[in-house]
Amino acid sequence: MLGLDNAPPPLGLKAMKELQTLNPQPDTASDDQVLFLVINTSAVTVIPIAILTYRAQLGAADPTDVFLPLLVATYCGTLAGLLATAWMQKLRLHDPVVLAYLGGLTAFIAGIVAYFTQLDRAALEAQSALASNLVIFGLILSFVALAAYRRVPIYETFVEGAKEGFEVAVSIIPYLVAMLAAIGVLRASGALDRALDTVRWVVTAFGADARWVDALPVGLMRPLSGSGSRGLVIETMKTFGADSFAGRLACVIQGSTETTFYVLTVYFGAVGIKRWRHAVGCGLIADLAGFVAAVLVSYLFFG
């Protein structure tokens, strides 16, 4: 399943190949390559079209309402991955320029969370949905404006990108159908529900809210397989509803984390690296932080 999720980004592979030319040990990942991979595995999709499309198809009242929570969660995952990598490589994050970037972004994210925290439920849902729509619309307009400024053939480029996206979507349909069938069989057999009930019992035994457990399979599958976690997201929304807490949380998890093992396999395999060093550990730390942040921010935005 690891090699069947998505086509590797050409620019990412190009950057990895350029980093490989500076690598003194071609079969071992350099510090720069590990850092590049960890950032890639935890970075957000600018506009999560697939997630928004699935939500719209499954009847969500506002498919874009997960966008802001997704941004907050993915920032937390990326920051955790960066800090873990910096600790392993003894990077100097106290550099004034680095601190300015990290401090500014962290303050911005913290400001968003603080603002929405003091709103009542109705105002929070309304304003977060509005903000999500404005951000997405603003990003699209900025892309169009930048393309026009650089005299890029906008329509032709859009058609070419849409064609490539359609081809990728078609290519994963067999695996997505197979995954949905497997999940359906697993759920029908009761095995999945029993496992989740066990986790739910442990969580409630500590007096905590256990609604997030329904989205746990997405978090466990996401580092391994994009198509597998995508199938689980769809199954979760079909089972509990697109606007349920579990359905929204599954979407936030899907959009704020990455298929860590797939990305590592493709990028390192493309340049012949066999020793990954601490890339896997730091990548999984980013995934874990992204999952925890997704749960917390979903409780904030969706109750």
C-alpha positions as CSV (number, residue, x, y, z in Angstrom):
1,M,0.0,0.0,0.0
2,L,2.9,2.4,0.7
3,G,3.7,3.1,-2.9
4,L,0.1,3.5,-4.2
5,D,-1.1,6.6,-2.5
6,N,0.0,9.7,-4.4
7,A,2.5,10.7,-7.1
8,P,5.6,12.1,-5.4
9,P,5.9,15.9,-5.9
10,P,8.4,16.7,-8.7
11,L,9.8,19.7,-6.9
12,G,10.3,17.7,-3.7
13,L,12.2,15.0,-5.5
14,K,14.3,17.6,-7.3
15,A,15.2,19.2,-4.0
16,M,16.1,15.9,-2.5
17,K,18.3,15.0,-5.5
18,E,20.1,18.4,-5.1
19,L,20.6,17.7,-1.4
20,Q,22.0,14.3,-2.3
21,T,24.8,16.0,-4.4
22,L,26.0,17.6,-1.2
23,N,25.8,14.4,0.8
24,P,29.2,13.0,1.8
25,Q,27.7,9.6,2.5
26,P,25.4,8.7,-0.4
27,D,23.8,5.7,1.3
28,T,23.1,7.6,4.6
29,A,20.6,10.5,5.0
30,S,22.4,13.8,5.8
31,D,21.1,16.2,8.4
32,D,19.7,18.5,5.8
33,Q,17.8,15.6,4.1
34,V,16.3,14.4,7.3
35,L,15.1,17.9,8.2
36,F,13.7,18.4,4.7
37,L,11.8,15.1,5.0
38,V,10.4,15.8,8.4
39,I,9.1,19.1,7.3
40,N,7.6,17.5,4.2
41,T,5.9,14.8,6.2
42,S,4.3,17.2,8.6
43,A,3.5,20.2,6.3
44,V,-0.1,21.0,5.3
45,T,-1.7,20.8,1.9
46,V,-2.4,24.4,1.0
47,I,-5.9,23.8,0.0
48,P,-7.2,20.3,1.0
49,I,-9.5,19.9,-2.1
50,A,-10.0,16.2,-1.6
51,I,-11.2,16.5,2.0
52,L,-13.5,19.4,1.1
53,T,-14.9,17.4,-1.8
54,Y,-15.6,14.4,0.3
55,R,-17.3,16.5,2.9
56,A,-19.5,18.2,0.3
57,Q,-20.4,14.8,-1.3
58,L,-21.4,13.4,2.1
59,G,-23.7,16.2,2.9
60,A,-21.7,18.5,5.2
61,A,-23.5,21.8,5.8
62,D,-20.2,23.8,5.3
63,P,-17.4,21.6,3.9
64,T,-14.8,24.2,4.6
65,D,-15.4,24.5,8.3
66,V,-12.4,22.1,9.0
67,F,-9.9,24.4,7.3
68,L,-8.8,26.6,10.2
69,P,-8.6,23.7,12.7
70,L,-6.5,21.8,10.1
71,L,-4.1,24.7,9.8
72,V,-3.6,24.9,13.6
73,A,-3.1,21.2,14.0
74,T,-0.6,20.9,11.1
75,Y,1.4,23.8,12.5
76,C,1.7,22.0,15.8
77,G,2.8,18.8,14.1
78,T,5.4,20.7,12.0
79,L,6.7,22.6,15.0
80,A,7.0,19.3,17.0
81,G,8.9,17.6,14.1
82,L,11.2,20.6,13.7
83,L,12.0,20.7,17.4
84,A,12.6,17.0,17.6
85,T,14.9,17.2,14.6
86,A,16.7,20.2,16.0
87,W,17.3,18.3,19.3
88,M,18.7,15.3,17.5
89,Q,20.9,17.4,15.2
90,K,21.8,20.0,17.9
91,L,20.6,22.8,15.6
92,R,20.8,26.4,16.8
93,L,17.2,27.5,16.9
94,H,18.1,30.5,19.1
95,D,19.3,32.3,16.0
96,P,17.4,35.7,15.9
97,V,16.1,35.2,12.4
98,V,14.8,31.7,13.2
99,L,13.3,32.8,16.4
100,A,11.6,35.7,14.6
101,Y,9.9,33.3,12.2
102,L,9.0,30.7,14.7
103,G,7.9,33.2,17.3
104,G,5.8,35.2,14.8
105,L,4.0,32.1,13.5
106,T,3.5,30.7,16.9
107,A,2.1,34.0,18.1
108,F,-0.2,34.1,15.1
109,I,-1.5,30.6,15.7
110,A,-1.9,31.3,19.5
111,G,-3.8,34.4,18.7
112,I,-6.2,32.5,16.5
113,V,-6.8,29.9,19.2
114,A,-7.1,32.6,21.9
115,Y,-9.6,34.6,19.9
116,F,-11.9,31.7,19.1
117,T,-11.7,30.4,22.7
118,Q,-13.4,33.4,24.1
119,L,-16.4,33.1,21.6
120,D,-19.6,31.3,22.4
121,R,-20.4,28.2,20.4
122,A,-22.7,29.9,17.8
123,A,-20.3,32.8,17.2
124,L,-17.3,30.4,17.0
125,E,-18.9,28.2,14.4
126,A,-20.1,31.1,12.3
127,Q,-16.8,33.1,12.4
128,S,-14.6,30.1,11.9
129,A,-16.5,29.0,8.8
130,L,-16.4,32.6,7.4
131,A,-12.7,32.9,8.1
132,S,-12.0,29.5,6.5
133,N,-13.9,30.5,3.4
134,L,-12.1,33.9,3.2
135,V,-8.7,32.3,3.6
136,I,-9.3,29.7,0.9
137,F,-10.8,32.3,-1.5
138,G,-7.8,34.6,-0.7
139,L,-5.3,31.9,-1.5
140,I,-6.9,31.1,-4.8
141,L,-7.0,34.8,-5.8
142,S,-3.3,35.2,-4.7
143,F,-2.3,32.2,-6.9
144,V,-4.2,33.7,-9.9
145,A,-2.7,37.1,-9.3
146,L,0.9,35.7,-9.0
147,A,0.4,33.6,-12.1
148,A,-0.8,36.7,-14.0
149,Y,2.1,38.7,-12.7
150,R,4.6,36.1,-14.0
151,R,2.6,35.7,-17.2
152,V,1.9,32.0,-16.6
153,P,-0.9,30.6,-18.9
154,I,-3.4,30.3,-16.2
155,Y,-6.2,28.4,-18.0
156,E,-3.8,25.9,-19.7
157,T,-1.9,25.3,-16.4
158,F,-5.2,24.8,-14.5
159,V,-6.4,22.3,-17.1
160,E,-3.1,20.4,-17.0
161,G,-3.1,20.3,-13.2
162,A,-6.8,19.2,-13.1
163,K,-6.0,16.5,-15.7
164,E,-3.1,15.2,-13.5
165,G,-5.3,15.3,-10.4
166,F,-8.1,13.4,-12.2
167,E,-5.6,10.7,-13.3
168,V,-4.3,10.3,-9.7
169,A,-7.9,10.1,-8.4
170,V,-8.7,7.4,-11.0
171,S,-5.6,5.5,-10.3
172,I,-6.4,5.1,-6.6
173,I,-10.1,4.1,-7.0
174,P,-9.4,0.3,-7.0
175,Y,-7.3,0.6,-3.8
176,L,-9.9,2.9,-2.2
177,V,-12.7,0.5,-3.0
178,A,-10.7,-2.4,-1.7
179,M,-9.9,-0.5,1.5
180,L,-13.6,0.5,2.0
181,A,-14.6,-3.1,1.5
182,A,-12.0,-4.3,4.0
183,I,-13.1,-1.6,6.5
184,G,-16.7,-2.6,6.0
185,V,-16.0,-6.2,6.7
186,L,-13.9,-5.4,9.7
187,R,-16.6,-3.2,11.1
188,A,-19.3,-5.7,10.3
189,S,-17.4,-8.5,12.1
190,G,-17.3,-6.4,15.2
191,A,-13.5,-6.5,15.6
192,L,-13.0,-2.8,14.9
193,D,-15.8,-1.8,17.2
194,R,-14.5,-4.1,20.0
195,A,-11.0,-2.6,19.7
196,L,-12.4,0.9,19.8
197,D,-14.7,0.0,22.7
198,T,-11.7,-1.1,24.7
199,V,-9.8,2.1,24.1
200,R,-13.0,4.1,24.9
201,W,-13.4,2.2,28.2
202,V,-9.9,3.1,29.2
203,V,-10.4,6.7,28.3
204,T,-13.7,7.0,30.2
205,A,-12.2,5.2,33.1
206,F,-10.0,8.3,33.6
207,G,-13.0,10.5,33.3
208,A,-12.1,11.9,29.9
209,D,-14.4,12.5,26.9
210,A,-14.0,9.6,24.5
211,R,-15.7,10.9,21.3
212,W,-12.3,11.2,19.7
213,V,-11.8,7.5,19.8
214,D,-14.1,7.0,16.8
215,A,-11.5,8.8,14.6
216,L,-8.5,7.0,16.1
217,P,-8.3,4.5,13.2
218,V,-7.6,7.4,10.8
219,G,-4.7,8.6,13.0
220,L,-3.2,5.1,13.2
221,M,-3.5,4.5,9.4
222,R,-2.4,7.9,8.2
223,P,1.4,7.5,8.6
224,L,1.2,4.2,6.7
225,S,-1.2,4.7,3.8
226,G,-2.9,7.8,2.2
227,S,-5.5,5.7,0.4
228,G,-6.1,3.6,3.6
229,S,-6.7,6.6,5.8
230,R,-8.8,8.3,3.1
231,G,-11.0,5.2,3.1
232,L,-11.3,5.4,6.9
233,V,-12.2,9.1,6.7
234,I,-15.0,8.3,4.3
235,E,-16.2,5.4,6.4
236,T,-16.2,7.5,9.5
237,M,-18.3,10.3,7.9
238,K,-20.7,7.7,6.5
239,T,-21.0,6.0,9.8
240,F,-21.3,9.0,12.1
241,G,-22.2,11.8,9.7
242,A,-20.1,14.4,7.9
243,D,-20.9,17.1,10.5
244,S,-20.4,14.8,13.5
245,F,-17.5,15.4,15.8
246,A,-15.9,12.1,14.7
247,G,-16.4,13.0,11.0
248,R,-14.9,16.5,11.4
249,L,-12.0,15.2,13.5
250,A,-11.2,12.5,10.9
251,C,-10.9,15.2,8.3
252,V,-8.7,17.4,10.4
253,I,-6.4,14.4,11.1
254,Q,-6.3,13.5,7.4
255,G,-5.4,17.0,6.3
256,S,-2.9,17.9,9.1
257,T,-0.6,14.8,8.9
258,E,1.1,12.9,6.1
259,T,1.9,9.4,5.0
260,T,5.3,9.4,6.7
261,F,6.5,6.0,5.6
262,Y,5.4,6.6,2.0
263,V,7.2,9.9,1.8
264,L,10.3,8.6,3.3
265,T,10.3,5.5,1.1
266,V,9.8,7.5,-2.1
267,Y,12.1,10.4,-1.4
268,F,15.0,8.4,0.0
269,G,14.5,5.5,-2.5
270,A,14.7,8.0,-5.4
271,V,18.3,8.9,-4.4
272,G,19.5,5.5,-3.1
273,I,19.5,6.3,0.6
274,K,19.4,3.1,2.7
275,R,20.1,4.5,6.2
276,W,17.3,6.8,7.3
277,R,18.8,7.7,10.7
278,H,16.3,9.6,12.9
279,A,14.0,10.6,10.1
280,V,11.4,8.0,11.0
281,G,11.4,8.8,14.7
282,C,11.1,12.6,14.1
283,G,8.5,12.1,11.5
284,L,6.3,10.0,13.8
285,I,6.7,12.5,16.6
286,A,5.3,15.1,14.2
287,D,2.5,12.8,13.3
288,L,1.7,12.2,17.0
289,A,1.8,15.9,17.8
290,G,-0.4,16.6,14.8
291,F,-2.9,13.9,16.0
292,V,-3.1,15.3,19.5
293,A,-3.4,18.8,18.3
294,A,-6.2,17.8,15.9
295,V,-8.1,16.3,18.8
296,L,-7.7,19.3,21.0
297,V,-8.4,21.9,18.3
298,S,-11.5,19.9,17.2
299,Y,-12.9,20.0,20.7
300,L,-12.3,23.8,20.6
301,F,-14.0,24.4,17.3
302,F,-16.6,21.7,17.3
303,G,-17.4,21.1,20.9
